[in-house]
Structures are given as C-alpha cells and as structure tokens.
C-alpha cells in the first residue's frame, strides 16, 4: 500500500514513516501543504496521512482541493490534536475499516516512540 505522509515536524514524520514502513507500507513524505496538494493531485496513493497544521496550505484546504478536483484515495486520515480520524474511504480489496485500523495501529506505535524518546 502506497501512503503519502504529510507532516511538517521532522521528528514526527520520521517516526511515523518508520512505523508505517515497518508495517509494510511504502511511504512518501511531504512537509508543505502546497507540495502535498500537488503530489496527491498528480500521483497515485492508496492512503494519505495528512497533518492539519501545515505551512503553505493547511491540511483541510489540501483535502478540500483534492476533493474539488475529484481526487479520492482508498484511505485518508487527518491528524490533528493528537488524534487520527478517517476523512474519506473508498472500497478496495481490503475493507476501509480494516485498512484504517491497521494504519491507526502503526501510527499509535509511532506516537508511543515519539513520546518515549522525549
């Protein structure tokens, strides 16, 4: 599963990407909302993990622009306030609930690593 991780904090991005990669995900990263919007609009991803507070363009604006352009991903998770929530799901070979639960588990592990290392 190919995932676009959009997070501007380098430490959080590194730890989340490592946790997702350990779970078998292929992770590509962006730190800026404008760059994330372009990449998500022009490349194919199965899932997006999108921080809400980004430089350039906030995460909700990125998501709204993708949707306005008809861009959909099998899984989209919004990250804000320390929570991960589904924003949009599309049916595929794996149920959206199962895929998001698996994604959430890897992100929880990454969050635990972040806070254990501080």
Steps between C-alpha positions, in 0.01 A plus 500: 500500500647835395452777759556875475603630843461876535656626823715810552666394827812304392514284813134401483523438125810281546341290775163462327669410171716240677197345668306485174798358310539233770136412434572442133385837364689686229519853640565826318525820701421867453532782755316783325130524416554634147746222415271239656204627300697477174640154575164360611330652197747361246613163643319184609479419873292246687499703819586846626595599854449874509602739779248779543751773587738534205703786356401627156145363514325339797398135485125565476555729201716233335226242552230737369703572185553128437129437536408799281721350228329162540806346665420208730721259693409160645587639843550854622585565863516846651744556782429782741501549874672166551214309337469306176159493337369373169417774254405295196499135407444317173440130464786281386634152557535572872205643689542869581448431869768232505751707304445805719527292817829359380623848411390632841689222680823588324448868571433430868829312519674794337341742748614281789856506364487879464392555859733233640795672333431847644 
